[in-house]
Amino acid sequence: MKKHLVYILTAAMAMGFASCSDELLETNPTDKVSGAGLFDNATAALVPLNGIYRLMYTQGWSTTANTQQCDGLTAWNLCAEVMGDDCVMANTGNGWYWYDCIYGVKSRYTSGGWRSYDLWNGYYTIIANANYIIDAEETMGGTPSEVNYVIGQAYAIRAYSYYMLANFFSRPYVKGDADRMREKCVPIYTKPSAAGTEGQPRASIAAVYAQIKSDIDKAVELLKDAPNQSHKTHIDYRVANGIKSRIYLSMQDYQGALEAARAAQTGYTIATASECLAGFNNVKQGDVMWGAEVITDQTQGWGPILYHMDGISMYVLDGTQNYGYAAPKCLNAELYAKLGAGDVRRGWWLTTEELKSRFEIEFEDYTANLMQYKFRFSDASQSLGDKMWMRVEEMYLTEAECLCRLGDEAGAKSVLNKLIQTRDAAYDCSAKSGQALGALTSDFTGSLLDEILVQRRIELWGEYGRLIDIRRLGQGFKRTEAQGYPTNALLNNCDVNDPNTWAWVLTIPQKEFDGNDNMKLAVDQNFAGLKGQPEGEALKNIYVSDSQQQ
């Protein structure tokens, strides 16, 4: 990975340490990630730490105009949304996110302008910078609380980044499946990198998740004795536990996920009905655990996520048909049918008739149904709106799921009722029971576990990365026109109905093979098929060798 790491560290200098408003994060410019004094004490180390957070909502991770869809965590989460079954892209638009939706990016790994390069470059840049902070753990000056605040965040950032890389570049973690656990995942780097750093081979799924688990456990341990976040962009003890709950769910450790989700809830409030309809554009709202505040001088042309999501506000303001209008994100109609008549969340998606009657405007050339109105500009004239990465409602849904899986149905029902009755006063899951799930996500069983997951799909629509849940649940899915999908997005060329599919696994960018002597295209590239399984020599290549077991 020699050449590639040199490149991404340069990118970090150009993007990660750009100065921001004093109202936001203090990220003074620097020309060296290992510059003198940056890691001497916890106060100074906040500069590179804040630079990492700035990377999380910055454009520029691809090398072409596709940077419109490459602006950090919210973009990468939306990628995992449109690859699933609930966030319907009703039209192609200019192609941004469309090729994620139709699984049209795997063959484009030689380009620096597509999703493989974007994700790989972005998360490894973040990891490379976090490693510099972690490396100063034993020498950084400051009070124990101050040092723990900085170092703990760096561990959490690294854990989260490897977790997301694993979700995009390997098949899912399957507890107890020895063959799956020795499949190749991604290279692991835990030390600072510089020119000449030797590239690492792909580690196994088992090894990568062991690193993820070690990092997030260390983060939680350190942050327990550190202050709460000084800004919503920062990761504190509660947010680290929120990340831990996601990781442990994927590892099928339901007791661990339960404990983490409960620890994460402290100090946050479930959004009220009126807050639910406020546009999800303000990180100061009481349910928001983690996100990025966007101010006027940080808006970035037409790239930021709300241009891709909110197709209504600008149209109502001045008739502008932005990308959210040209390629509307809509709700799966089957999921909409699960909403109660009095559920406030019905206001998150508007039918064509509701659009016209509410705004008294003829929406020209618009034929899609259930266009999203959940995420909106706080000020469309200034292109403003904060970015949400985690809300406390997710933690209650995780708690309910884990209680159900651990056999405490009464507890699971109590938690789910508490949450959903804030959206629909008539809601009651008391009659539900059992853990049966269908082979496909559209095979609704009516079990308690199925009901919890339905509510999770509705509540977290557009924010979490739906494909991550599909993968961990061991389900497949099938798109249909009745759900709202256009014919050219039905994925008839993919076996996404099979939870063992390789369609969900992205190819690794060519640049990695060009710069890493320990990775070879012929044996280390992911299976490129959208249907079927590798055979013969190709099957052997999906596993790490005995000498590479980590």
QUIGI-V519294 format. One record per residue. N is the residue number from 1. PHI is phi in whole degrees, 0 to 359 (* if undefined). Layout:
n: <N & N>
phi: <PHI & PHI>
This chain:
n: <1 & 2 & 3 & 4 & 5 & 6 & 7 & 8 & 9 & 10 & 11 & 12 & 13 & 14 & 15 & 16 & 17 & 18 & 19 & 20 & 21 & 22 & 23 & 24 & 25 & 26 & 27 & 28 & 29 & 30 & 31 & 32 & 33 & 34 & 35 & 36 & 37 & 38 & 39 & 40 & 41 & 42 & 43 & 44 & 45 & 46 & 47 & 48 & 49 & 50 & 51 & 52 & 53 & 54 & 55 & 56 & 57 & 58 & 59 & 60 & 61 & 62 & 63 & 64 & 65 & 66 & 67 & 68 & 69 & 70 & 71 & 72 & 73 & 74 & 75 & 76 & 77 & 78 & 79 & 80 & 81 & 82 & 83 & 84 & 85 & 86 & 87 & 88 & 89 & 90 & 91 & 92 & 93 & 94 & 95 & 96 & 97 & 98 & 99 & 100 & 101 & 102 & 103 & 104 & 105 & 106 & 107 & 108 & 109 & 110 & 111 & 112 & 113 & 114 & 115 & 116 & 117 & 118 & 119 & 120 & 121 & 122 & 123 & 124 & 125 & 126 & 127 & 128 & 129 & 130 & 131 & 132 & 133 & 134 & 135 & 136 & 137 & 138 & 139 & 140 & 141 & 142 & 143 & 144 & 145 & 146 & 147 & 148 & 149 & 150 & 151 & 152 & 153 & 154 & 155 & 156 & 157 & 158 & 159 & 160 & 161 & 162 & 163 & 164 & 165 & 166 & 167 & 168 & 169 & 170 & 171 & 172 & 173 & 174 & 175 & 176 & 177 & 178 & 179 & 180 & 181 & 182 & 183 & 184 & 185 & 186 & 187 & 188 & 189 & 190 & 191 & 192 & 193 & 194 & 195 & 196 & 197 & 198 & 199 & 200 & 201 & 202 & 203 & 204 & 205 & 206 & 207 & 208 & 209 & 210 & 211 & 212 & 213 & 214 & 215 & 216 & 217 & 218 & 219 & 220 & 221 & 222 & 223 & 224 & 225 & 226 & 227 & 228 & 229 & 230 & 231 & 232 & 233 & 234 & 235 & 236 & 237 & 238 & 239 & 240 & 241 & 242 & 243 & 244 & 245 & 246 & 247 & 248 & 249 & 250 & 251 & 252 & 253 & 254 & 255 & 256 & 257 & 258 & 259 & 260 & 261 & 262 & 263 & 264 & 265 & 266 & 267 & 268 & 269 & 270 & 271 & 272 & 273 & 274 & 275 & 276 & 277 & 278 & 279 & 280 & 281 & 282 & 283 & 284 & 285 & 286 & 287 & 288 & 289 & 290 & 291 & 292 & 293 & 294 & 295 & 296 & 297 & 298 & 299 & 300 & 301 & 302 & 303 & 304 & 305 & 306 & 307 & 308 & 309 & 310 & 311 & 312 & 313 & 314 & 315 & 316 & 317 & 318 & 319 & 320 & 321 & 322 & 323 & 324 & 325 & 326 & 327 & 328 & 329 & 330 & 331 & 332 & 333 & 334 & 335 & 336 & 337 & 338 & 339 & 340 & 341 & 342 & 343 & 344 & 345 & 346 & 347 & 348 & 349 & 350 & 351 & 352 & 353 & 354 & 355 & 356 & 357 & 358 & 359 & 360 & 361 & 362 & 363 & 364 & 365 & 366 & 367 & 368 & 369 & 370 & 371 & 372 & 373 & 374 & 375 & 376 & 377 & 378 & 379 & 380 & 381 & 382 & 383 & 384 & 385 & 386 & 387 & 388 & 389 & 390 & 391 & 392 & 393 & 394 & 395 & 396 & 397 & 398 & 399 & 400 & 401 & 402 & 403 & 404 & 405 & 406 & 407 & 408 & 409 & 410 & 411 & 412 & 413 & 414 & 415 & 416 & 417 & 418 & 419 & 420 & 421 & 422 & 423 & 424 & 425 & 426 & 427 & 428 & 429 & 430 & 431 & 432 & 433 & 434 & 435 & 436 & 437 & 438 & 439 & 440 & 441 & 442 & 443 & 444 & 445 & 446 & 447 & 448 & 449 & 450 & 451 & 452 & 453 & 454 & 455 & 456 & 457 & 458 & 459 & 460 & 461 & 462 & 463 & 464 & 465 & 466 & 467 & 468 & 469 & 470 & 471 & 472 & 473 & 474 & 475 & 476 & 477 & 478 & 479 & 480 & 481 & 482 & 483 & 484 & 485 & 486 & 487 & 488 & 489 & 490 & 491 & 492 & 493 & 494 & 495 & 496 & 497 & 498 & 499 & 500 & 501 & 502 & 503 & 504 & 505 & 506 & 507 & 508 & 509 & 510 & 511 & 512 & 513 & 514 & 515 & 516 & 517 & 518 & 519 & 520 & 521 & 522 & 523 & 524 & 525 & 526 & 527 & 528 & 529 & 530 & 531 & 532 & 533 & 534 & 535 & 536 & 537 & 538 & 539 & 540 & 541 & 542 & 543 & 544 & 545 & 546 & 547 & 548 & 549 & 550>
phi: <* & 303 & 295 & 293 & 295 & 300 & 296 & 288 & 291 & 296 & 299 & 297 & 294 & 287 & 249 & 283 & 244 & 293 & 289 & 235 & 299 & 298 & 289 & 252 & 256 & 274 & 226 & 296 & 295 & 209 & 252 & 218 & 295 & 256 & 302 & 304 & 88 & 297 & 243 & 290 & 214 & 295 & 294 & 295 & 291 & 295 & 295 & 294 & 298 & 295 & 298 & 298 & 297 & 297 & 300 & 288 & 225 & 245 & 281 & 116 & 278 & 249 & 252 & 229 & 297 & 294 & 301 & 304 & 250 & 230 & 243 & 94 & 303 & 295 & 293 & 290 & 293 & 294 & 305 & 289 & 288 & 288 & 283 & 263 & 236 & 247 & 265 & 279 & 272 & 275 & 203 & 281 & 57 & 273 & 107 & 294 & 70 & 296 & 287 & 293 & 300 & 261 & 60 & 250 & 247 & 297 & 280 & 258 & 289 & 281 & 267 & 269 & 250 & 239 & 297 & 303 & 293 & 304 & 292 & 298 & 299 & 296 & 289 & 288 & 296 & 297 & 299 & 301 & 285 & 298 & 298 & 294 & 289 & 299 & 295 & 267 & 305 & 275 & 244 & 292 & 275 & 128 & 292 & 307 & 296 & 294 & 294 & 300 & 298 & 282 & 293 & 300 & 295 & 297 & 297 & 295 & 298 & 294 & 300 & 298 & 294 & 294 & 298 & 290 & 300 & 297 & 289 & 260 & 242 & 212 & 285 & 294 & 297 & 231 & 301 & 86 & 260 & 298 & 295 & 298 & 290 & 261 & 292 & 291 & 240 & 229 & 294 & 251 & 233 & 236 & 238 & 304 & 242 & 208 & 305 & 93 & 299 & 287 & 291 & 259 & 286 & 292 & 272 & 286 & 304 & 300 & 292 & 294 & 290 & 297 & 294 & 301 & 297 & 300 & 293 & 288 & 295 & 293 & 300 & 298 & 298 & 290 & 284 & 299 & 253 & 234 & 294 & 294 & 308 & 275 & 207 & 298 & 285 & 282 & 263 & 246 & 303 & 290 & 294 & 300 & 293 & 298 & 296 & 300 & 298 & 297 & 298 & 292 & 300 & 295 & 267 & 57 & 261 & 283 & 292 & 296 & 294 & 298 & 298 & 292 & 297 & 293 & 296 & 286 & 284 & 301 & 90 & 252 & 238 & 296 & 299 & 285 & 302 & 292 & 294 & 299 & 258 & 273 & 108 & 48 & 227 & 222 & 291 & 280 & 298 & 294 & 266 & 279 & 267 & 210 & 181 & 238 & 275 & 250 & 250 & 305 & 281 & 249 & 290 & 233 & 56 & 260 & 275 & 306 & 301 & 291 & 296 & 271 & 258 & 269 & 267 & 255 & 301 & 290 & 295 & 293 & 294 & 213 & 85 & 292 & 262 & 280 & 293 & 296 & 275 & 289 & 230 & 296 & 264 & 235 & 268 & 306 & 299 & 295 & 285 & 301 & 294 & 277 & 282 & 293 & 300 & 258 & 286 & 299 & 290 & 302 & 287 & 282 & 221 & 242 & 289 & 302 & 293 & 295 & 301 & 290 & 286 & 291 & 256 & 52 & 230 & 276 & 281 & 295 & 58 & 257 & 236 & 287 & 240 & 60 & 292 & 289 & 228 & 288 & 256 & 222 & 302 & 285 & 212 & 295 & 293 & 250 & 59 & 263 & 163 & 286 & 250 & 259 & 244 & 197 & 235 & 292 & 303 & 301 & 292 & 292 & 294 & 294 & 301 & 298 & 298 & 293 & 300 & 298 & 294 & 270 & 95 & 263 & 293 & 299 & 295 & 298 & 296 & 299 & 294 & 295 & 299 & 303 & 286 & 287 & 292 & 285 & 258 & 215 & 300 & 272 & 292 & 203 & 258 & 300 & 277 & 282 & 201 & 92 & 236 & 294 & 233 & 282 & 296 & 251 & 295 & 272 & 272 & 288 & 262 & 82 & 288 & 298 & 299 & 299 & 295 & 300 & 289 & 298 & 294 & 296 & 297 & 290 & 295 & 260 & 306 & 84 & 239 & 254 & 104 & 308 & 300 & 297 & 291 & 303 & 298 & 289 & 278 & 69 & 252 & 252 & 215 & 225 & 272 & 221 & 293 & 296 & 285 & 117 & 284 & 290 & 304 & 280 & 238 & 279 & 61 & 292 & 265 & 235 & 259 & 289 & 283 & 252 & 295 & 265 & 300 & 265 & 299 & 279 & 256 & 286 & 283 & 276 & 297 & 303 & 301 & 294 & 290 & 294 & 250 & 238 & 293 & 261 & 228 & 244 & 305 & 294 & 242 & 250 & 288 & 292 & 305 & 270 & 289 & 261 & 222 & 83 & 235 & 296 & 227 & 59 & 298 & 298 & 292 & 298 & 288 & 281 & 256 & 289 & 283 & 302 & 287 & 259 & 301 & 238>
